[in-house]
């Protein structure tokens, strides 16, 4: 049975995501729910993705570099390296809401089998 103390593995596949990945990582590290690991699977990026990720020094982050195999295999690599009771996926151009993990874990504690999230698409002119 799930409890509010479940460990969550957040899997973030990244390929040439330098333009977005800092905002994504920051949103994950700033979650209200703190019992998680962030597994970043760099799927053979040729831009500055690796450099941006290497600027982070956080014990929650596991960084894995692999040759380009596609997003599905990058997610599978993340799953193989996950140690969480629960697993969630985030794309490199996503931003998580501050309470997103907390709310998702709460639903699991209430007995649901799967949680899906809605999204909001931001335009260049719109601020968070």
Backbone as XML, in Angstrom:
<?xml version="1.0"?>
<chain id="A" units="angstrom">
  <residue number="1" name="UNK">
    <atom name="N" x="0.850" y="-1.198" z="0.000"/>
    <atom name="CA" x="0.000" y="0.000" z="0.000"/>
    <atom name="C" x="0.880" y="1.241" z="0.000"/>
  </residue>
  <residue number="2" name="UNK">
    <atom name="N" x="0.456" y="2.242" z="-0.674"/>
    <atom name="CA" x="1.228" y="3.473" z="-0.760"/>
    <atom name="C" x="0.947" y="4.363" z="0.439"/>
  </residue>
  <residue number="3" name="UNK">
    <atom name="N" x="1.987" y="5.084" z="0.828"/>
    <atom name="CA" x="1.852" y="6.049" z="1.919"/>
    <atom name="C" x="2.441" y="7.368" z="1.458"/>
  </residue>
  <residue number="4" name="UNK">
    <atom name="N" x="2.223" y="8.400" z="2.248"/>
    <atom name="CA" x="2.721" y="9.730" z="1.885"/>
    <atom name="C" x="4.248" y="9.784" z="1.878"/>
  </residue>
  <residue number="5" name="UNK">
    <atom name="N" x="4.903" y="8.720" z="2.327"/>
    <atom name="CA" x="6.360" y="8.684" z="2.388"/>
    <atom name="C" x="6.988" y="7.873" z="1.254"/>
  </residue>
  <residue number="6" name="UNK">
    <atom name="N" x="6.238" y="7.615" z="0.192"/>
    <atom name="CA" x="6.784" y="6.842" z="-0.923"/>
    <atom name="C" x="7.893" y="7.598" z="-1.623"/>
  </residue>
  <residue number="7" name="UNK">
    <atom name="N" x="8.906" y="6.855" z="-2.034"/>
    <atom name="CA" x="10.018" y="7.417" z="-2.799"/>
    <atom name="C" x="9.624" y="7.401" z="-4.278"/>
  </residue>
  <residue number="8" name="UNK">
    <atom name="N" x="9.818" y="8.530" z="-4.955"/>
    <atom name="CA" x="9.409" y="8.682" z="-6.345"/>
    <atom name="C" x="10.643" y="8.819" z="-7.229"/>
  </residue>
  <residue number="9" name="UNK">
    <atom name="N" x="10.645" y="8.114" z="-8.344"/>
    <atom name="CA" x="11.680" y="8.284" z="-9.365"/>
    <atom name="C" x="11.083" y="9.112" z="-10.496"/>
  </residue>
  <residue number="10" name="UNK">
    <atom name="N" x="11.684" y="10.267" z="-10.743"/>
    <atom name="CA" x="11.278" y="11.134" z="-11.842"/>
    <atom name="C" x="12.259" y="10.892" z="-12.978"/>
  </residue>
  <residue number="11" name="UNK">
    <atom name="N" x="11.759" y="10.411" z="-14.107"/>
    <atom name="CA" x="12.621" y="10.075" z="-15.236"/>
    <atom name="C" x="12.491" y="11.157" z="-16.299"/>
  </residue>
  <residue number="12" name="UNK">
    <atom name="N" x="13.638" y="11.715" z="-16.653"/>
    <atom name="CA" x="13.699" y="12.828" z="-17.606"/>
    <atom name="C" x="14.604" y="12.456" z="-18.778"/>
  </residue>
  <residue number="13" name="UNK">
    <atom name="N" x="14.034" y="11.977" z="-19.901"/>
    <atom name="CA" x="14.857" y="11.748" z="-21.085"/>
    <atom name="C" x="15.178" y="13.094" z="-21.735"/>
  </residue>
  <residue number="14" name="UNK">
    <atom name="N" x="16.391" y="13.233" z="-22.236"/>
    <atom name="CA" x="16.791" y="14.508" z="-22.837"/>
    <atom name="C" x="17.594" y="14.251" z="-24.097"/>
  </residue>
  <residue number="15" name="UNK">
    <atom name="N" x="17.241" y="14.970" z="-25.139"/>
    <atom name="CA" x="18.024" y="14.927" z="-26.376"/>
    <atom name="C" x="18.050" y="16.335" z="-26.954"/>
  </residue>
  <residue number="16" name="UNK">
    <atom name="N" x="19.253" y="16.923" z="-27.011"/>
    <atom name="CA" x="19.425" y="18.289" z="-27.518"/>
    <atom name="C" x="18.387" y="19.241" z="-26.906"/>
  </residue>
  <residue number="17" name="UNK">
    <atom name="N" x="18.348" y="19.234" z="-25.585"/>
    <atom name="CA" x="17.338" y="19.976" z="-24.827"/>
    <atom name="C" x="17.898" y="21.211" z="-24.147"/>
  </residue>
  <residue number="18" name="UNK">
    <atom name="N" x="19.056" y="21.666" z="-24.586"/>
    <atom name="CA" x="19.714" y="22.787" z="-23.923"/>
    <atom name="C" x="18.857" y="24.021" z="-23.769"/>
  </residue>
  <residue number="19" name="UNK">
    <atom name="N" x="17.958" y="24.232" z="-24.689"/>
    <atom name="CA" x="17.110" y="25.430" z="-24.661"/>
    <atom name="C" x="16.116" y="25.409" z="-23.502"/>
  </residue>
  <residue number="20" name="UNK">
    <atom name="N" x="15.700" y="24.219" z="-23.063"/>
    <atom name="CA" x="14.626" y="24.100" z="-22.076"/>
    <atom name="C" x="15.011" y="23.427" z="-20.770"/>
  </residue>
  <residue number="21" name="UNK">
    <atom name="N" x="16.064" y="22.633" z="-20.771"/>
    <atom name="CA" x="16.270" y="21.690" z="-19.675"/>
    <atom name="C" x="16.518" y="22.345" z="-18.314"/>
  </residue>
  <residue number="22" name="UNK">
    <atom name="N" x="17.122" y="23.508" z="-18.268"/>
    <atom name="CA" x="17.360" y="24.168" z="-16.989"/>
    <atom name="C" x="16.039" y="24.480" z="-16.288"/>
  </residue>
  <residue number="23" name="UNK">
    <atom name="N" x="15.080" y="25.031" z="-17.021"/>
    <atom name="CA" x="13.770" y="25.329" z="-16.430"/>
    <atom name="C" x="13.085" y="24.058" z="-15.956"/>
  </residue>
  <residue number="24" name="UNK">
    <atom name="N" x="13.228" y="22.996" z="-16.722"/>
    <atom name="CA" x="12.624" y="21.716" z="-16.351"/>
    <atom name="C" x="13.235" y="21.177" z="-15.063"/>
  </residue>
  <residue number="25" name="UNK">
    <atom name="N" x="14.562" y="21.106" z="-15.018"/>
    <atom name="CA" x="15.247" y="20.582" z="-13.833"/>
    <atom name="C" x="14.921" y="21.432" z="-12.609"/>
  </residue>
  <residue number="26" name="UNK">
    <atom name="N" x="14.961" y="22.749" z="-12.758"/>
    <atom name="CA" x="14.654" y="23.636" z="-11.625"/>
    <atom name="C" x="13.246" y="23.380" z="-11.090"/>
  </residue>
  <residue number="27" name="UNK">
    <atom name="N" x="12.282" y="23.172" z="-11.987"/>
    <atom name="CA" x="10.912" y="22.926" z="-11.531"/>
    <atom name="C" x="10.795" y="21.602" z="-10.784"/>
  </residue>
  <residue number="28" name="UNK">
    <atom name="N" x="11.585" y="20.627" z="-11.171"/>
    <atom name="CA" x="11.561" y="19.330" z="-10.489"/>
    <atom name="C" x="12.237" y="19.442" z="-9.119"/>
  </residue>
  <residue number="29" name="UNK">
    <atom name="N" x="13.381" y="20.085" z="-9.078"/>
    <atom name="CA" x="14.102" y="20.207" z="-7.807"/>
    <atom name="C" x="13.370" y="21.089" z="-6.800"/>
  </residue>
  <residue number="30" name="UNK">
    <atom name="N" x="12.442" y="21.910" z="-7.256"/>
    <atom name="CA" x="11.700" y="22.808" z="-6.366"/>
    <atom name="C" x="10.338" y="22.255" z="-5.962"/>
  </residue>
  <residue number="31" name="UNK">
    <atom name="N" x="10.161" y="20.961" z="-6.039"/>
    <atom name="CA" x="8.891" y="20.345" z="-5.658"/>
    <atom name="C" x="8.645" y="20.452" z="-4.153"/>
  </residue>
  <residue number="32" name="UNK">
    <atom name="N" x="7.383" y="20.578" z="-3.766"/>
    <atom name="CA" x="7.028" y="20.576" z="-2.345"/>
    <atom name="C" x="7.245" y="19.187" z="-1.749"/>
  </residue>
  <residue number="33" name="UNK">
    <atom name="N" x="7.068" y="18.143" z="-2.545"/>
    <atom name="CA" x="7.316" y="16.768" z="-2.127"/>
    <atom name="C" x="8.801" y="16.492" z="-2.335"/>
  </residue>
  <residue number="34" name="UNK">
    <atom name="N" x="9.497" y="16.123" z="-1.283"/>
    <atom name="CA" x="10.954" y="16.074" z="-1.350"/>
    <atom name="C" x="11.555" y="14.678" z="-1.443"/>
  </residue>
  <residue number="35" name="UNK">
    <atom name="N" x="10.754" y="13.636" z="-1.328"/>
    <atom name="CA" x="11.281" y="12.277" z="-1.296"/>
    <atom name="C" x="11.309" y="11.684" z="-2.708"/>
  </residue>
  <residue number="36" name="UNK">
    <atom name="N" x="12.250" y="12.176" z="-3.532"/>
    <atom name="CA" x="12.332" y="11.725" z="-4.909"/>
    <atom name="C" x="13.775" y="11.750" z="-5.386"/>
  </residue>
  <residue number="37" name="UNK">
    <atom name="N" x="13.996" y="11.045" z="-6.490"/>
    <atom name="CA" x="15.245" y="11.114" z="-7.231"/>
    <atom name="C" x="14.908" y="11.579" z="-8.634"/>
  </residue>
  <residue number="38" name="UNK">
    <atom name="N" x="15.828" y="12.262" z="-9.260"/>
    <atom name="CA" x="15.668" y="12.700" z="-10.638"/>
    <atom name="C" x="16.696" y="11.952" z="-11.478"/>
  </residue>
  <residue number="39" name="UNK">
    <atom name="N" x="16.208" y="11.140" z="-12.396"/>
    <atom name="CA" x="17.082" y="10.380" z="-13.282"/>
    <atom name="C" x="17.029" y="11.040" z="-14.655"/>
  </residue>
  <residue number="40" name="UNK">
    <atom name="N" x="18.136" y="11.659" z="-15.034"/>
    <atom name="CA" x="18.218" y="12.308" z="-16.335"/>
    <atom name="C" x="18.970" y="11.375" z="-17.275"/>
  </residue>
  <residue number="41" name="UNK">
    <atom name="N" x="18.311" y="10.970" z="-18.353"/>
    <atom name="CA" x="18.933" y="10.106" z="-19.347"/>
    <atom name="C" x="19.183" y="10.959" z="-20.591"/>
  </residue>
  <residue number="42" name="UNK">
    <atom name="N" x="20.443" y="11.323" z="-20.778"/>
    <atom name="CA" x="20.851" y="12.099" z="-21.939"/>
    <atom name="C" x="21.039" y="11.120" z="-23.092"/>
  </residue>
  <residue number="43" name="UNK">
    <atom name="N" x="20.173" y="11.248" z="-24.081"/>
    <atom name="CA" x="20.128" y="10.294" z="-25.177"/>
    <atom name="C" x="21.000" y="10.747" z="-26.348"/>
  </residue>
  <residue number="44" name="UNK">
    <atom name="N" x="22.274" y="10.990" z="-26.049"/>
    <atom name="CA" x="23.237" y="11.314" z="-27.096"/>
    <atom name="C" x="23.193" y="12.745" z="-27.586"/>
  </residue>
  <residue number="45" name="UNK">
    <atom name="N" x="22.873" y="13.680" z="-26.711"/>
    <atom name="CA" x="22.788" y="15.090" z="-27.111"/>
    <atom name="C" x="24.093" y="15.590" z="-27.710"/>
  </residue>
  <residue number="46" name="UNK">
    <atom name="N" x="23.961" y="16.467" z="-28.698"/>
    <atom name="CA" x="25.133" y="17.074" z="-29.328"/>
    <atom name="C" x="25.173" y="18.578" z="-29.094"/>
  </residue>
  <residue number="47" name="UNK">
    <atom name="N" x="24.231" y="19.109" z="-28.329"/>
    <atom name="CA" x="24.224" y="20.535" z="-27.996"/>
    <atom name="C" x="24.791" y="20.715" z="-26.591"/>
  </residue>
  <residue number="48" name="UNK">
    <atom name="N" x="24.384" y="21.748" z="-25.878"/>
    <atom name="CA" x="24.926" y="22.028" z="-24.539"/>
    <atom name="C" x="24.134" y="21.372" z="-23.406"/>
  </residue>
  <residue number="49" name="UNK">
    <atom name="N" x="23.305" y="20.394" z="-23.713"/>
    <atom name="CA" x="22.506" y="19.709" z="-22.691"/>
    <atom name="C" x="23.382" y="19.151" z="-21.570"/>
  </residue>
  <residue number="50" name="UNK">
    <atom name="N" x="24.423" y="18.408" z="-21.918"/>
    <atom name="CA" x="25.285" y="17.793" z="-20.910"/>
    <atom name="C" x="25.961" y="18.855" z="-20.044"/>
  </residue>
  <residue number="51" name="UNK">
    <atom name="N" x="26.422" y="19.924" z="-20.628"/>
    <atom name="CA" x="27.078" y="20.993" z="-19.885"/>
    <atom name="C" x="26.118" y="21.612" z="-18.869"/>
  </residue>
  <residue number="52" name="UNK">
    <atom name="N" x="24.884" y="21.848" z="-19.270"/>
    <atom name="CA" x="23.887" y="22.427" z="-18.367"/>
    <atom name="C" x="23.611" y="21.472" z="-17.210"/>
  </residue>
  <residue number="53" name="UNK">
    <atom name="N" x="23.424" y="20.199" z="-17.504"/>
    <atom name="CA" x="23.154" y="19.206" z="-16.456"/>
    <atom name="C" x="24.327" y="19.107" z="-15.499"/>
  </residue>
  <residue number="54" name="UNK">
    <atom name="N" x="25.550" y="19.138" z="-16.015"/>
    <atom name="CA" x="26.735" y="19.018" z="-15.167"/>
    <atom name="C" x="26.924" y="20.209" z="-14.231"/>
  </residue>
  <residue number="55" name="UNK">
    <atom name="N" x="26.224" y="21.311" z="-14.471"/>
    <atom name="CA" x="26.282" y="22.456" z="-13.562"/>
    <atom name="C" x="25.515" y="22.211" z="-12.271"/>
  </residue>
  <residue number="56" name="UNK">
    <atom name="N" x="24.675" y="21.184" z="-12.256"/>
    <atom name="CA" x="23.890" y="20.877" z="-11.057"/>
    <atom name="C" x="24.685" y="19.953" z="-10.151"/>
  </residue>
  <residue number="57" name="UNK">
    <atom name="N" x="24.723" y="20.312" z="-8.899"/>
    <atom name="CA" x="25.318" y="19.457" z="-7.879"/>
    <atom name="C" x="24.203" y="19.208" z="-6.866"/>
  </residue>
  <residue number="58" name="UNK">
    <atom name="N" x="23.545" y="18.092" z="-7.014"/>
    <atom name="CA" x="22.413" y="17.768" z="-6.148"/>
    <atom name="C" x="22.365" y="16.257" z="-5.989"/>
  </residue>
  <residue number="59" name="UNK">
    <atom name="N" x="22.286" y="15.801" z="-4.761"/>
    <atom name="CA" x="22.299" y="14.362" z="-4.492"/>
    <atom name="C" x="21.064" y="13.651" z="-5.038"/>
  </residue>
  <residue number="60" name="UNK">
    <atom name="N" x="20.026" y="14.408" z="-5.388"/>
    <atom name="CA" x="18.819" y="13.801" z="-5.934"/>
    <atom name="C" x="18.981" y="13.411" z="-7.400"/>
  </residue>
  <residue number="61" name="UNK">
    <atom name="N" x="19.988" y="13.959" z="-8.079"/>
    <atom name="CA" x="20.135" y="13.762" z="-9.517"/>
    <atom name="C" x="21.056" y="12.585" z="-9.833"/>
  </residue>
  <residue number="62" name="UNK">
    <atom name="N" x="20.556" y="11.686" z="-10.690"/>
    <atom name="CA" x="21.369" y="10.640" z="-11.301"/>
    <atom name="C" x="21.446" y="10.998" z="-12.780"/>
  </residue>
  <residue number="63" name="UNK">
    <atom name="N" x="22.652" y="11.122" z="-13.297"/>
    <atom name="CA" x="22.839" y="11.469" z="-14.706"/>
    <atom name="C" x="23.381" y="10.261" z="-15.458"/>
  </residue>
  <residue number="64" name="UNK">
    <atom name="N" x="22.714" y="9.927" z="-16.547"/>
    <atom name="CA" x="23.125" y="8.798" z="-17.380"/>
    <atom name="C" x="23.242" y="9.303" z="-18.812"/>
  </residue>
  <residue number="65" name="UNK">
    <atom name="N" x="24.392" y="9.061" z="-19.429"/>
    <atom name="CA" x="24.579" y="9.403" z="-20.835"/>
    <atom name="C" x="24.598" y="8.111" z="-21.633"/>
  </residue>
  <residue number="66" name="UNK">
    <atom name="N" x="23.853" y="8.090" z="-22.729"/>
    <atom name="CA" x="23.887" y="6.938" z="-23.621"/>
    <atom name="C" x="23.882" y="7.439" z="-25.061"/>
  </residue>
  <residue number="67" name="UNK">
    <atom name="N" x="24.336" y="6.598" z="-25.976"/>
    <atom name="CA" x="24.267" y="6.963" z="-27.387"/>
    <atom name="C" x="22.797" y="7.070" z="-27.774"/>
  </residue>
  <residue number="68" name="UNK">
    <atom name="N" x="22.522" y="7.816" z="-28.814"/>
    <atom name="CA" x="21.148" y="8.090" z="-29.221"/>
    <atom name="C" x="20.427" y="6.804" z="-29.615"/>
  </residue>
  <residue number="69" name="UNK">
    <atom name="N" x="19.367" y="6.503" z="-28.841"/>
    <atom name="CA" x="18.567" y="5.302" z="-29.075"/>
    <atom name="C" x="17.080" y="5.624" z="-29.173"/>
  </residue>
  <residue number="70" name="UNK">
    <atom name="N" x="16.720" y="6.891" z="-28.982"/>
    <atom name="CA" x="15.313" y="7.293" z="-29.030"/>
    <atom name="C" x="14.723" y="7.434" z="-27.638"/>
  </residue>
  <residue number="71" name="UNK">
    <atom name="N" x="13.637" y="8.204" z="-27.567"/>
    <atom name="CA" x="13.044" y="8.552" z="-26.277"/>
    <atom name="C" x="12.500" y="7.334" z="-25.528"/>
  </residue>
  <residue number="72" name="UNK">
    <atom name="N" x="11.953" y="6.371" z="-26.231"/>
    <atom name="CA" x="11.408" y="5.181" z="-25.551"/>
    <atom name="C" x="12.504" y="4.396" z="-24.840"/>
  </residue>
  <residue number="73" name="UNK">
    <atom name="N" x="13.626" y="4.183" z="-25.512"/>
    <atom name="CA" x="14.722" y="3.461" z="-24.869"/>
    <atom name="C" x="15.370" y="4.296" z="-23.768"/>
  </residue>
  <residue number="74" name="UNK">
    <atom name="N" x="15.368" y="5.619" z="-23.913"/>
    <atom name="CA" x="15.876" y="6.473" z="-22.838"/>
    <atom name="C" x="14.998" y="6.329" z="-21.596"/>
  </residue>
  <residue number="75" name="UNK">
    <atom name="N" x="13.691" y="6.288" z="-21.791"/>
    <atom name="CA" x="12.780" y="6.074" z="-20.650"/>
    <atom name="C" x="13.028" y="4.700" z="-20.028"/>
  </residue>
  <residue number="76" name="UNK">
    <atom name="N" x="13.220" y="3.688" z="-20.867"/>
    <atom name="CA" x="13.501" y="2.343" z="-20.342"/>
    <atom name="C" x="14.801" y="2.322" z="-19.544"/>
  </residue>
  <residue number="77" name="UNK">
    <atom name="N" x="15.806" y="3.047" z="-19.992"/>
    <atom name="CA" x="17.060" y="3.151" z="-19.231"/>
    <atom name="C" x="16.779" y="3.776" z="-17.874"/>
  </residue>
  <residue number="78" name="UNK">
    <atom name="N" x="15.952" y="4.802" z="-17.855"/>
    <atom name="CA" x="15.579" y="5.434" z="-16.593"/>
    <atom name="C" x="14.879" y="4.467" z="-15.656"/>
  </residue>
  <residue number="79" name="UNK">
    <atom name="N" x="13.944" y="3.696" z="-16.193"/>
    <atom name="CA" x="13.214" y="2.715" z="-15.382"/>
    <atom name="C" x="14.182" y="1.692" z="-14.785"/>
  </residue>
  <residue number="80" name="UNK">
    <atom name="N" x="15.127" y="1.209" z="-15.594"/>
    <atom name="CA" x="16.090" y="0.207" z="-15.111"/>
    <atom name="C" x="16.943" y="0.751" z="-13.972"/>
  </residue>
  <residue number="81" name="UNK">
    <atom name="N" x="17.139" y="2.061" z="-13.932"/>
    <atom name="CA" x="17.976" y="2.678" z="-12.904"/>
    <atom name="C" x="17.169" y="3.313" z="-11.778"/>
  </residue>
  <residue number="82" name="UNK">
    <atom name="N" x="15.866" y="3.161" z="-11.814"/>
    <atom name="CA" x="14.990" y="3.768" z="-10.808"/>
    <atom name="C" x="14.957" y="2.941" z="-9.532"/>
  </residue>
  <residue number="83" name="UNK">
    <atom name="N" x="14.904" y="3.629" z="-8.418"/>
    <atom name="CA" x="14.776" y="2.933" z="-7.140"/>
    <atom name="C" x="13.517" y="3.371" z="-6.393"/>
  </residue>
  <residue number="84" name="UNK">
    <atom name="N" x="12.646" y="4.089" z="-7.051"/>
    <atom name="CA" x="11.440" y="4.590" z="-6.408"/>
    <atom name="C" x="10.331" y="3.560" z="-6.315"/>
  </residue>
  <residue number="85" name="UNK">
    <atom name="N" x="9.419" y="3.816" z="-5.372"/>
    <atom name="CA" x="8.203" y="3.022" z="-5.254"/>
    <atom name="C" x="7.238" y="3.397" z="-6.379"/>
  </residue>
  <residue number="86" name="UNK">
    <atom name="N" x="7.334" y="4.648" z="-6.812"/>
    <atom name="CA" x="6.512" y="5.190" z="-7.887"/>
    <atom name="C" x="7.427" y="5.790" z="-8.942"/>
  </residue>
  <residue number="87" name="UNK">
    <atom name="N" x="6.979" y="5.789" z="-10.189"/>
    <atom name="CA" x="7.762" y="6.340" z="-11.294"/>
    <atom name="C" x="6.888" y="7.320" z="-12.061"/>
  </residue>
  <residue number="88" name="UNK">
    <atom name="N" x="7.482" y="8.454" z="-12.431"/>
    <atom name="CA" x="6.794" y="9.389" z="-13.306"/>
    <atom name="C" x="7.771" y="9.867" z="-14.370"/>
  </residue>
  <residue number="89" name="UNK">
    <atom name="N" x="7.223" y="10.302" z="-15.496"/>
    <atom name="CA" x="8.028" y="10.775" z="-16.609"/>
    <atom name="C" x="7.775" y="12.256" z="-16.835"/>
  </residue>
  <residue number="90" name="UNK">
    <atom name="N" x="8.840" y="12.961" z="-17.148"/>
    <atom name="CA" x="8.755" y="14.378" z="-17.486"/>
    <atom name="C" x="9.598" y="14.580" z="-18.737"/>
  </residue>
  <residue number="91" name="UNK">
    <atom name="N" x="9.078" y="15.328" z="-19.694"/>
    <atom name="CA" x="9.853" y="15.645" z="-20.891"/>
    <atom name="C" x="10.693" y="16.883" z="-20.630"/>
  </residue>
  <residue number="92" name="UNK">
    <atom name="N" x="11.798" y="16.997" z="-21.341"/>
    <atom name="CA" x="12.770" y="18.063" z="-21.093"/>
    <atom name="C" x="12.227" y="19.460" z="-21.359"/>
  </residue>
  <residue number="93" name="UNK">
    <atom name="N" x="11.158" y="19.566" z="-22.118"/>
    <atom name="CA" x="10.572" y="20.883" z="-22.364"/>
    <atom name="C" x="9.336" y="21.137" z="-21.503"/>
  </residue>
  <residue number="94" name="UNK">
    <atom name="N" x="9.168" y="20.327" z="-20.449"/>
    <atom name="CA" x="8.065" y="20.503" z="-19.500"/>
    <atom name="C" x="8.519" y="21.264" z="-18.266"/>
  </residue>
  <residue number="95" name="UNK">
    <atom name="N" x="7.576" y="21.855" z="-17.584"/>
    <atom name="CA" x="7.800" y="22.475" z="-16.283"/>
    <atom name="C" x="6.762" y="21.891" z="-15.335"/>
  </residue>
  <residue number="96" name="UNK">
    <atom name="N" x="7.211" y="21.346" z="-14.218"/>
    <atom name="CA" x="6.291" y="20.774" z="-13.243"/>
    <atom name="C" x="5.802" y="21.852" z="-12.289"/>
  </residue>
  <residue number="97" name="UNK">
    <atom name="N" x="4.524" y="21.790" z="-11.954"/>
    <atom name="CA" x="3.984" y="22.668" z="-10.926"/>
    <atom name="C" x="4.593" y="22.309" z="-9.586"/>
  </residue>
  <residue number="98" name="UNK">
    <atom name="N" x="4.722" y="23.271" z="-8.704"/>
    <atom name="CA" x="5.394" y="23.082" z="-7.418"/>
    <atom name="C" x="4.816" y="21.924" z="-6.596"/>
  </residue>
  <residue number="99" name="UNK">
    <atom name="N" x="3.514" y="21.686" z="-6.686"/>
    <atom name="CA" x="2.860" y="20.670" z="-5.861"/>
    <atom name="C" x="2.523" y="19.397" z="-6.651"/>
  </residue>
  <residue number="100" name="UNK">
    <atom name="N" x="3.033" y="19.289" z="-7.858"/>
    <atom name="CA" x="2.642" y="18.190" z="-8.736"/>
    <atom name="C" x="2.957" y="16.821" z="-8.149"/>
  </residue>
  <residue number="101" name="UNK">
    <atom name="N" x="4.175" y="16.591" z="-7.684"/>
    <atom name="CA" x="4.511" y="15.283" z="-7.106"/>
    <atom name="C" x="3.688" y="15.015" z="-5.848"/>
  </residue>
  <residue number="102" name="UNK">
    <atom name="N" x="3.534" y="16.018" z="-5.022"/>
    <atom name="CA" x="2.760" y="15.865" z="-3.783"/>
    <atom name="C" x="1.329" y="15.424" z="-4.095"/>
  </residue>
  <residue number="103" name="UNK">
    <atom name="N" x="0.710" y="16.057" z="-5.064"/>
    <atom name="CA" x="-0.666" y="15.718" z="-5.435"/>
    <atom name="C" x="-0.724" y="14.321" z="-6.044"/>
  </residue>
  <residue number="104" name="UNK">
    <atom name="N" x="0.241" y="13.995" z="-6.902"/>
    <atom name="CA" x="0.244" y="12.668" z="-7.528"/>
    <atom name="C" x="0.390" y="11.560" z="-6.486"/>
  </residue>
  <residue number="105" name="UNK">
    <atom name="N" x="1.292" y="11.742" z="-5.536"/>
    <atom name="CA" x="1.487" y="10.732" z="-4.483"/>
    <atom name="C" x="0.223" y="10.605" z="-3.644"/>
  </residue>
  <residue number="106" name="UNK">
    <atom name="N" x="-0.438" y="11.726" z="-3.357"/>
    <atom name="CA" x="-1.678" y="11.689" z="-2.579"/>
    <atom name="C" x="-2.718" y="10.803" z="-3.260"/>
  </residue>
  <residue number="107" name="UNK">
    <atom name="N" x="-2.848" y="10.941" z="-4.582"/>
    <atom name="CA" x="-3.816" y="10.109" z="-5.297"/>
    <atom name="C" x="-3.470" y="8.632" z="-5.187"/>
  </residue>
  <residue number="108" name="UNK">
    <atom name="N" x="-2.198" y="8.287" z="-5.262"/>
    <atom name="CA" x="-1.805" y="6.890" z="-5.086"/>
    <atom name="C" x="-2.136" y="6.413" z="-3.684"/>
  </residue>
  <residue number="109" name="UNK">
    <atom name="N" x="-1.954" y="7.265" z="-2.706"/>
    <atom name="CA" x="-2.285" y="6.897" z="-1.325"/>
    <atom name="C" x="-3.787" y="6.662" z="-1.158"/>
  </residue>
  <residue number="110" name="UNK">
    <atom name="N" x="-4.557" y="7.341" z="-1.998"/>
    <atom name="CA" x="-6.016" y="7.173" z="-1.967"/>
    <atom name="C" x="-6.476" y="5.944" z="-2.733"/>
  </residue>
  <residue number="111" name="UNK">
    <atom name="N" x="-5.526" y="5.216" z="-3.356"/>
    <atom name="CA" x="-5.852" y="3.942" z="-3.972"/>
    <atom name="C" x="-6.017" y="3.923" z="-5.480"/>
  </residue>
  <residue number="112" name="UNK">
    <atom name="N" x="-5.656" y="4.994" z="-6.181"/>
    <atom name="CA" x="-5.756" y="4.940" z="-7.644"/>
    <atom name="C" x="-4.573" y="4.161" z="-8.215"/>
  </residue>
  <residue number="113" name="UNK">
    <atom name="N" x="-4.714" y="3.695" z="-9.445"/>
    <atom name="CA" x="-3.682" y="2.886" z="-10.081"/>
    <atom name="C" x="-2.746" y="3.693" z="-10.970"/>
  </residue>
  <residue number="114" name="UNK">
    <atom name="N" x="-3.236" y="4.813" z="-11.514"/>
    <atom name="CA" x="-2.432" y="5.613" z="-12.415"/>
    <atom name="C" x="-2.893" y="7.063" z="-12.347"/>
  </residue>
  <residue number="115" name="UNK">
    <atom name="N" x="-1.942" y="7.984" z="-12.399"/>
    <atom name="CA" x="-2.260" y="9.407" z="-12.395"/>
    <atom name="C" x="-1.760" y="10.010" z="-13.701"/>
  </residue>
  <residue number="116" name="UNK">
    <atom name="N" x="-2.618" y="10.758" z="-14.363"/>
    <atom name="CA" x="-2.240" y="11.485" z="-15.570"/>
    <atom name="C" x="-2.463" y="12.966" z="-15.293"/>
  </residue>
  <residue number="117" name="UNK">
    <atom name="N" x="-1.649" y="13.803" z="-15.907"/>
    <atom name="CA" x="-1.727" y="15.238" z="-15.657"/>
    <atom name="C" x="-2.187" y="15.980" z="-16.900"/>
  </residue>
  <residue number="118" name="UNK">
    <atom name="N" x="-2.876" y="17.060" z="-16.661"/>
    <atom name="CA" x="-3.213" y="17.961" z="-17.753"/>
    <atom name="C" x="-2.028" y="18.875" z="-17.976"/>
  </residue>
  <residue number="119" name="UNK">
    <atom name="N" x="-2.089" y="19.656" z="-19.015"/>
    <atom name="CA" x="-0.994" y="20.564" z="-19.284"/>
    <atom name="C" x="-1.529" y="21.920" z="-19.709"/>
  </residue>
  <residue number="120" name="UNK">
    <atom name="N" x="-0.684" y="22.890" z="-19.622"/>
    <atom name="CA" x="-0.979" y="24.234" z="-20.093"/>
    <atom name="C" x="0.131" y="24.634" z="-21.035"/>
  </residue>
  <residue number="121" name="UNK">
    <atom name="N" x="-0.218" y="25.016" z="-22.225"/>
    <atom name="CA" x="0.781" y="25.418" z="-23.212"/>
    <atom name="C" x="0.999" y="26.925" z="-23.086"/>
  </residue>
  <residue number="122" name="UNK">
    <atom name="N" x="2.261" y="27.315" z="-22.883"/>
    <atom name="CA" x="2.609" y="28.718" z="-22.736"/>
    <atom name="C" x="3.082" y="29.275" z="-24.065"/>
  </residue>
  <residue number="123" name="UNK">
    <atom name="N" x="2.705" y="30.507" z="-24.314"/>
    <atom name="CA" x="3.237" y="31.183" z="-25.491"/>
    <atom name="C" x="4.470" y="31.969" z="-25.078"/>
  </residue>
  <residue number="124" name="UNK">
    <atom name="N" x="5.205" y="32.474" z="-26.041"/>
    <atom name="CA" x="6.407" y="33.248" z="-25.730"/>
    <atom name="C" x="6.091" y="34.517" z="-24.955"/>
  </residue>
  <residue number="125" name="UNK">
    <atom name="N" x="4.901" y="35.041" z="-25.108"/>
    <atom name="CA" x="4.532" y="36.302" z="-24.466"/>
    <atom name="C" x="3.998" y="36.102" z="-23.051"/>
  </residue>
  <residue number="126" name="UNK">
    <atom name="N" x="3.675" y="34.878" z="-22.700"/>
    <atom name="CA" x="3.029" y="34.597" z="-21.433"/>
    <atom name="C" x="4.068" y="34.312" z="-20.337"/>
  </residue>
  <residue number="127" name="UNK">
    <atom name="N" x="3.812" y="34.817" z="-19.153"/>
    <atom name="CA" x="4.693" y="34.535" z="-18.014"/>
    <atom name="C" x="4.074" y="33.452" z="-17.160"/>
  </residue>
  <residue number="128" name="UNK">
    <atom name="N" x="4.913" y="32.706" z="-16.474"/>
    <atom name="CA" x="4.414" y="31.703" z="-15.548"/>
    <atom name="C" x="3.749" y="32.375" z="-14.371"/>
  </residue>
</chain>
